[in-house]
Amino acid sequence: MKNLSLSVILALIFLASSCGPRQEQAEETSEPLMEELISENHRAFFNNLARLCGESFAGEQIYRSHHASGWEDYEMTMHVEVCESDRILIPFHVGEDQSRTWMFLIEDGSLRFRHDHRYPDGTPEEESLYGGYADDSGTAFVQHFPADQYTAELIDGGEGNVWTVSMDEAFTTFTYRLERDGEKRLRVDFDLTNPL
């Protein structure tokens, strides 16, 4: 009986010693694998944006081109509502219109920016989820999102769209900007120094 107990004890010690290092190795490799899913500057931008989570900020239209009616007479607010490891959702309200949500998504090994437009009952509008993947020219504070193929097919002329989203390093201003084929279309600035 003693020999049997000793055998069991030795077997348990062996199992513990052989499993331990493998577990540690798995834990060591899982974190770098997550980091490899997105480039360093995309991750840094995403993390900086997440610093605004839970806050709301007032904005103002800096310019809007002649191609659409201006928003200068409307109150504009961004609400940084949802911050998860792979997505940040920011409802953007223009006056009473609450149909827009900006989506920053870690997807397909890159940072993706989409515009979710919904009717008051929650159903998607005809032109929704357009946007693009961040290119390689951005930084921890500025990212450029050229239109993706879905956007090019959804919006007439949309293949020329480039959205630029930025924060200054002092976190005083958040800027949303749209250009089409190099032409300035829209810019809205939000005051980060005075959360609502």
Protein Blocks (a to p, Z undefined) as FASTA:
>chain_A
ZZmmmmmmmmmmmmmmmmmmmmmmmmmmmmmmmmmmpcfklmmmmmmmmmmgoiacdddd
fbdcfkbccfklpccddddfbccfkbccddddehjblkbccddddeehiacdddddddfk
opacfbghiacdddfkbcfkbccddddfklmmmpghklmpccdddddfklpaccddddee
hiafbdcdddfklcZZ
